[in-house]
Amino acid sequence: MTRYVLDRLLSIALVLVLVSLIVFFAIHVLPGSAATLILGEYATPEALRTLEREMGLDRPLAAQYLEWMGAVVSGRWGDSLAMKQPVTAIVALRLLNSAYLAGLALAAVVLVAVPLGTLAALRQRSRLDLAILTASYVGISVPEFVTGMVLILVLAGPRLMLFPTGGYADPGAGLGAWLRHLALPAATLTLVLLAHVVRQTRSGLVDVLRTPYVRAARLKGASEARVILRHALRNGLLPAITVLALDLGYLMGGIVIVEEVFAYPGMGRLIIYAIQNRDVPLLQISILIVAAVYALANFAADLLYAWLNPRIRYA
Amino acid sequence: MRSPALAIGTWVLGLVLGLSLLAPLLAPYAATEQHIVQRLQGPSPTYPLGTDQYGRDLLSRTLLGGRTALLLGVGAVALGLGLGVPLGLASAYVGGRTDEAVMRVMDALLSFPSLLMALLIVTALGASLTHALLAIGIANAPGIARIVRSATLGVRHEEFVLAAHARGESPLYVMFGEIFPNVLPPIVIEATIRTGFAILTGASLSFLGLGVQPPTADWGLMIREARQYVFLSAWPLLVPGVALAVTIVGFNLFGDGLRDRLGRVG
């Protein structure tokens, strides 16, 4: 187990080095250097050269990369070009906001998807099963910006006005207002993720319900609730956990869209802001952070999987 | 057809393809024709699905937008296949340390959310349809390489491969002439499902203002523009939104149906 953890940590480090290379070289090597990004497409060649010299962009790329990495690792993240504030302060707040959103969506997914998937598996081929499966298919296929805007249209419209159309309230200002701002963006993410997890819970449980050990538990005289909760679900949920881990990658992308739709100040909207304002230092750090969070979250999901599945734990 | 998914998927995709190909004939108006007095209207005999904020006909724009979506989806996946298939084939064929190194890099690229990868590439290149296509194509390549590699590993030691070696065929011929046709089914399934997601990613980029640029008819862009006016008229949001969802459902059903039919090979 220790070896496995060390091996995984090593490959996370490799991933992050690779991502840092991509982030750095995508902006420096491809047509449109960092100076072009900052000054815009129509800058004069002289202005570009002056800025490049000021930023040290005329030095060898490898030296620039190493210097940048050194600064990133030691926490000297510099100032955002567009916001004129330290990147660290901006990022810390946005990361927390995104964590609230993602956390709420994931919790809702688990609380809703597992019971729905279980229900569908127990009533296989019934109308309920068909309805749940069809709804989950549609859920995967409707883009989150459409789902989000339909939710705004129906629930935040001038008629109902149950929720704000977007924005953010500080949790210190009152839990109610904070939750009301979080509700629709979290619901949008939940609806898309729900589909994946419901389908996996259902198919995982369908497979497990056919196994001899579940039959044995039934023959032993265990109550149906005990058979499902104690015996079947424990194994049946494993594929759902794998999918949930894969969905974390989706969540990182989905959060960009959803935060943009609801004008929610998290990491996703920060990335779009950095792109639109040609804020290179902010963009590089933000993408690196999202990649790091994703790698670590995946690692956590793998550990959870191993903990639930002894066959892997002792392998 | 045993699988209802394949049957429904075929019909839906056929409908989407047909409507998109015939769009210039079917669309009652040009994509950019403005009727500013009749802006943000609901369906009427003149405008069957209503109009947008410039009074452009939503039916025409949605039909023509299908061409943009399909061009982007199919183009991006073709690019992804062009990069990923040779890489996956070669990696599995050569094997050993090279294979391990290539796959480590692919895994690292895969562990980077693909929308973010596409965003990064579009940022570096600038926002346009072509760049969105390039970005999504490149972002798809590692996943395709992985699938192709694992399918290739499954047939690499089959007798027909050994026989080709014994005949003294070149490695290139063995890879593309012998192995490739045998790993085609999983590649086709993968490509179908990826096309749906490529269309979705393309629409997302356009929605963020980083893909297709106005005044081109594109579903993601139409939805972006509908945002401001959504409480005045829901049609500019709903019409392209439904078109997008139906198209992606079609690709998913067709891909899942194919998977059931052809089985998981490799």
HADDOCK unambig.tbl for C-alpha pairs under 7 A between the chains (distance, minus, plus):
assign (segid A and resid 15 and name CA) (segid B and resid 108 and name CA) 4.69 0.50 0.50
assign (segid A and resid 18 and name CA) (segid B and resid 108 and name CA) 6.94 0.50 0.50
assign (segid A and resid 26 and name CA) (segid B and resid 121 and name CA) 6.71 0.50 0.50
assign (segid A and resid 26 and name CA) (segid B and resid 124 and name CA) 6.00 0.50 0.50
assign (segid A and resid 27 and name CA) (segid B and resid 124 and name CA) 5.48 0.50 0.50
assign (segid A and resid 30 and name CA) (segid B and resid 124 and name CA) 6.31 0.50 0.50
assign (segid A and resid 31 and name CA) (segid B and resid 125 and name CA) 6.56 0.50 0.50
assign (segid A and resid 32 and name CA) (segid B and resid 124 and name CA) 6.53 0.50 0.50
assign (segid A and resid 32 and name CA) (segid B and resid 125 and name CA) 6.91 0.50 0.50
assign (segid A and resid 138 and name CA) (segid B and resid 249 and name CA) 6.91 0.50 0.50
assign (segid A and resid 141 and name CA) (segid B and resid 245 and name CA) 5.37 0.50 0.50
assign (segid A and resid 141 and name CA) (segid B and resid 248 and name CA) 5.51 0.50 0.50
assign (segid A and resid 141 and name CA) (segid B and resid 249 and name CA) 5.46 0.50 0.50
assign (segid A and resid 142 and name CA) (segid B and resid 245 and name CA) 4.74 0.50 0.50
assign (segid A and resid 143 and name CA) (segid B and resid 200 and name CA) 6.73 0.50 0.50
assign (segid A and resid 143 and name CA) (segid B and resid 245 and name CA) 6.96 0.50 0.50
assign (segid A and resid 146 and name CA) (segid B and resid 241 and name CA) 5.97 0.50 0.50
assign (segid A and resid 153 and name CA) (segid B and resid 230 and name CA) 6.85 0.50 0.50
assign (segid A and resid 153 and name CA) (segid B and resid 231 and name CA) 6.69 0.50 0.50
assign (segid A and resid 157 and name CA) (segid B and resid 231 and name CA) 6.77 0.50 0.50
assign (segid A and resid 249 and name CA) (segid B and resid 113 and name CA) 5.17 0.50 0.50
assign (segid A and resid 250 and name CA) (segid B and resid 113 and name CA) 6.76 0.50 0.50
assign (segid A and resid 252 and name CA) (segid B and resid 113 and name CA) 6.62 0.50 0.50
assign (segid A and resid 253 and name CA) (segid B and resid 113 and name CA) 6.20 0.50 0.50
assign (segid A and resid 253 and name CA) (segid B and resid 115 and name CA) 5.40 0.50 0.50
assign (segid A and resid 253 and name CA) (segid B and resid 116 and name CA) 6.29 0.50 0.50
assign (segid A and resid 275 and name CA) (segid B and resid 123 and name CA) 6.40 0.50 0.50
assign (segid A and resid 291 and name CA) (segid B and resid 112 and name CA) 5.98 0.50 0.50
assign (segid A and resid 295 and name CA) (segid B and resid 111 and name CA) 6.72 0.50 0.50
